[in-house]
Amino acid sequence: MELYGLKTCDTCRKALKSLEGAGQSVRLVDVRAEPLGADQLAEFLGAFGDALVNTRSTTWRGLSEEERKGAPADLLAAYPALMKRPVIRAEDGTLYLGWGKEVQAALA
């Protein structure tokens, strides 16, 4: 299982701890240290659309109005911290976004 996010993100750390506590083998992929490739980015955007861009983040608030109008793929490539976190790829390849109750019930 892979968890894409930031090692400093509280939500990512909670998800990682819960999944490991449930006996899952999880690899944390810090998207700042290991930026997503174009294929991964396209796959994630295909699965989640614009919901992949976290418009409530401090990174988003720091962007100009002009920058915010950019394509989601371009924004996420330029600003990895804009990605809503975590994105979790389960063993069967299923992708999950965030760490809400539905995702927790499905995975932990």
KAJO-V271720 format. One record per pair of residues at least 24 apart in sequence whose C-alpha atoms are under 8 Angstrom apart, sorted by the first residue. I is the first residue (numbers start at 1). J is the second residue. D is the distance in Angstrom with one decimal. If there is no record, write none. Layout:
I_J_D, I_J_D
This chain:
1_25_6.2, 1_26_4.9, 1_27_6.4, 1_88_7.3, 1_89_5.7, 1_90_4.9, 1_91_5.1, 2_26_5.5, 2_27_4.9, 2_28_6.1, 2_29_6.9, 2_88_5.7, 2_89_5.2, 2_90_6.8, 3_27_6.1, 3_28_4.9, 3_29_6.0, 3_86_6.3, 3_87_5.9, 3_88_4.5, 3_89_6.5, 4_28_6.1, 4_29_4.8, 4_30_6.2, 4_31_6.5, 4_85_7.1, 4_86_5.5, 4_87_5.0, 4_88_6.1, 5_29_6.3, 5_30_5.3, 5_31_5.7, 5_83_7.7, 5_85_5.3, 5_86_4.9, 5_87_6.7, 6_30_4.7, 6_31_6.1, 6_32_6.9, 6_81_7.5, 6_85_7.8, 11_85_7.3, 11_86_7.3, 11_99_7.0, 12_85_6.7, 12_86_5.6, 12_99_8.0, 15_86_7.9, 15_99_6.5, 18_108_6.5, 19_107_7.2, 19_108_5.4, 22_108_5.6, 31_80_6.0, 31_81_7.5, 32_80_6.0, 32_81_7.1, 35_77_7.6, 35_80_6.9, 36_77_7.4, 41_73_6.7, 41_76_8.0, 42_73_7.3, 44_95_7.9, 45_73_7.5, 47_95_7.5, 48_97_7.6, 51_84_7.4, 52_83_5.6, 52_84_5.2, 52_97_7.7, 53_82_5.7, 53_83_5.0, 53_84_5.6, 54_82_5.5, 54_83_5.6, 54_84_4.7, 55_82_7.6, 57_82_6.8
